[in-house]
Every structure is written in C-alpha cells, then in structure tokens.
Amino acid sequence: MKPLYKTLLLLAFITTSGTAYSQGTDKLKELVKQGVTLNDEGKYDDALAKYREALKIDPNFYNAVYETAYTLQAQGKPLDAIPYLESAIKLKPESGDAYNMIGNIYDDNKQPDKALEYYKSGIAAAPDYQRLYFNIAITYYGQKQYADAEANAITAIKLDPKHASSQRVFAMAANRQNKLGQSLLGWCNFLLIEPQTKRSPEAIAYVKAIINNGVKKTGEKSVTITINEKDLSSSNLLMPLTVTNATSDKKNLSATDSLTLQLTALFEIAHVITGDKDNPFVASYYSDFFEKLAKSGNMAAFTRYITLSAYKDENLAWFKEHDKELNEFDAWLKATKREF
C-alpha cells in the first residue's frame, strides 16, 4: 500500500501547487493590469511601483518586465528601459515587441546602426511582426537608403495593408528615387486610409506636386511642359503629357473636377507611369487596383473622398447630394480584391 499512499500524497501536492501557482499568476496579472491602467492615466511612478511589486514575486514575469520598459520610455527615460528590454528578449525571444521598442529607442537616440541591428534580430525571431519592417523602413529612409526603405515598406504593407504609415513611407521612398508614378499611387492609397488627419494635407500636397511636375500654365490657353534630365524615363516623361491632355479642352473646371480628370487619365495608364515590369508587388497591388478604379465610374467619389481635408465643405456638400455615388464607391472598394 505504500506506493499507493505515496502516489496519493504526490497528487495532492501537485494539485495544491497548481492551485497556488494559478493564484500567484492571477495576482501577477492583476498587478500588471493595474500598472497599465496607471500608465495610461500618466501616473508613471505609480505604474512602476505596481510592476516592481510583481517583479518581487516573480523577477522573470515577462509582462511586468516589458511594461516596466514601456512606462520608462513613456516617462521620458528610454535609456533606462533598455536593460528591461534586454531581459524581455531573453525571456521571450520569439516576441517582436521588445526588439521593436529597443530599436525605436536607439533610432531616436541617433544610433541608427544599433537600431537596425535590433530590428533585423527581431525579424529573424518574429518574421511576421509588421512593425519591425515598418520601423526598419523608417530608419533606412532617415539614412537615405531609399531602396531598402521601399523594400521593407512593401513587406510591412503586405503584412498590414491598412497601416497608413507604411503606405506613407513607401510613397516617400519612391518619391526620393524619382519613381513619381509609384509615389503618386502610394500617396493616393494613403489618403484612402487617412482622408482627414493631420497628415492628409501633406499627402495631398505631394499628389498635386507630382501631377504638376513639369507642367506650367503660361496663359489662359497655353501650357508649357518642362522636362528635367532626371525625368527622361518613359514613365515620368509621359505623366505631364497625360495631365495636360486630360483637361486641355475643358473649361470652367473646379479644382476637384480638374484633379478628377487628371487622376483618371493617369490611373488608366498606371502600369506605364509606375514602370512596374520588375516589381510584381507594385504591378498587382497598386497599378492593377488604380487602373480598375479609373474604369469603375467611381473616380469623382474617389477624388472627393481623398481631398476631404483640402476641400472639406465643398466635398461634404457634394456627398450629401450624391449619396448614391458614395455608396457605389464604398461597395466597389469592398468588392475589389487586391493582390500582392
């Protein structure tokens, strides 16, 4: 009977230990939850006190370690957060959170090489963590490595197509490489996601600058097209000619109506202006989509939508009178599948 007695004792111990462990974990989670709430309220010292209490119970509790770093960064003490992030990486190397935050800290601290090191290590550990690709694109952009910025922005978009900031960095990187057609479509895509934010006017300014690149109105009925040496590629060369022809025989156009005609004409030749033969992602995700949009009958609603921040009252009045067109555009967006 002794073996059975010992077995019963062991089972009782395991059950009791499991209950105690569960209770301990619940307490740790509750302390961290309280800390997060305090952090969100801007009570950083109180939040840190909660995390310290949790770490006294279990120094290896990942959530408490990571949230300590997060609060220290929010408190304006990012360098103090680094040791906690290093510990978090050791505790949970498959998570991209700590790699991402420590990379941000080094980038903000003007140490881009160190930032890139952590971003790349994070990608190796968590290859589907979208923000790592976005942030590495930002760092590359800051280092004027625009091709690398573009490549990582594309991966970030594939992982999260609705992440407006990834669309934005793609558009900026393409612009810096004088890929004006790609940049135009990138900005237009950004505005589909963010038509009315603080960043929207910047995007509209880029759209207008790209459309008007090389085009100058010299009289009521005359336009001069100037081609810079850097714009001699077939894609960039065709854009000002297309823009000019789109409105050359039209009179009394509003700014929005003119933009609608110009964008429609450019979208119709999206594959040409992007020069996307060697970039399958641009060809399928951007060029195909905007070419379909140009032929969908929804361009008026699209242009009004993306220029809401520039012509808010005018466009809202238009939508009020054209509710059918807005609904049709919305339905088209939902029904149109975009490929990578």
Summary of the structure (lengths in Angstrom):
residues: 340
radius of gyration: 27.0
end to end distance: 67.6
largest distance: 107.8
contacts: 1085
relative contact order: 0.05
helix: 76%
strand: 2%
